[in-house]
Amino acid sequence: MPGDFVTLQTPCPKCGGVVKENYKKFACQSCDWSTWKIVAGRQFEIPEIEALLREGKVGPLLGFRNKMGRLFNADIVLNEDKQPTFDFGQPKEGEEAEAVDFSDQAPIGACPKCQSNVFEHGMAYVCEKSVGPGKSCDFRSGKIILQQPIEREQMVKLLTEGKTELLKGFVSARTRRKFSAFLVRGKDGKVGFEFEAKAPKATTAKTSKANGADETAATAPAEATEKKPAARKRAPAKSKSAE
């Protein structure tokens, strides 16, 4: 219905005209610019498309699906034609030779491999020595790992304490099931998983209760069986009355 569609507050990135939502697209009313509302199986929320048009970039966004049906995450950026395109945080051709300016960022922590500073860069947290010319380190950790966003404060904990808090939103790429884990810093500087240990006392208590229930269940039939001989004693009485 026409009344359900939104007029965006942010102007067209191509001509500055008014952008309105329709059944399938967000379209400029003054030029030929438009973009699909659903991209790779995921629908843009209004705040997301507003941010994209206003800043030229939004994300990382979760929940896209490729042609094989597998989930993936990406930033969305406007290309030279002002059309949305995926940005996976990989350096473009020629960018490897360019120095990356991190002067407007506060470092997250020390690189676990070379002790240089770690910064946000695209969809990853990277060592400053792992980008640009003369790379001497390869530390890089994604901002999203198996569908779980890794917030900046968690990366700070990982770099400073060696371990994040328990994160509960990971999704197995093999089974598609959610699981919880800590991210930990290995001795080699690589990031890995550590799973929550089950409390042995809690397990023992549950086992004891279960065993107690089994014993009670086993005892109950035995008590019923002991009462049966009393019923057998009545048999002679019946026999006498029959005589």
HELIX and SHEET records of a PDB file:
HELIX    1   1 PRO A    2  ASP A    4  5                                   3    
HELIX    2   2 ILE A   46  GLU A   55  1                                  10    
HELIX    3   3 GLU A   95  ALA A   97  5                                   3    
HELIX    4   4 GLU A  128  SER A  130  5                                   3    
HELIX    5   5 ARG A  152  GLU A  161  1                                  10    
HELIX    6   6 PRO A  200  GLU A  226  1                                  27    
HELIX    7   7 LYS A  228  ALA A  242  1                                  15    
SHEET    1   A 3 VAL A  19  GLU A  21  0                                        
SHEET    2   A 3 LYS A  25  CYS A  28 -1                                        
SHEET    3   A 3 SER A  34  TRP A  36 -1                                        
SHEET    1   B 2 ILE A  38  VAL A  39  0                                        
SHEET    2   B 2 ARG A  42  GLN A  43 -1                                        
SHEET    1   C 3 LYS A  57  ARG A  65  0                                        
SHEET    2   C 3 LEU A  71  LEU A  78 -1                                        
SHEET    3   C 3 PRO A  84  ASP A  87 -1                                        
SHEET    1   D 4 GLY A 109  ALA A 110  0                                        
SHEET    2   D 4 ASN A 117  HIS A 121 -1                                        
SHEET    3   D 4 ALA A 124  CYS A 127 -1                                        
SHEET    4   D 4 ARG A 140  GLY A 142 -1                                        
SHEET    1   E 2 ILE A 144  ILE A 145  0                                        
SHEET    2   E 2 GLN A 148  PRO A 149 -1                                        
SHEET    1   F 3 LEU A 167  VAL A 171  0                                        
SHEET    2   F 3 LYS A 178  ARG A 185 -1                                        
SHEET    3   F 3 VAL A 191  GLU A 194 -1                                        
END                                                                             
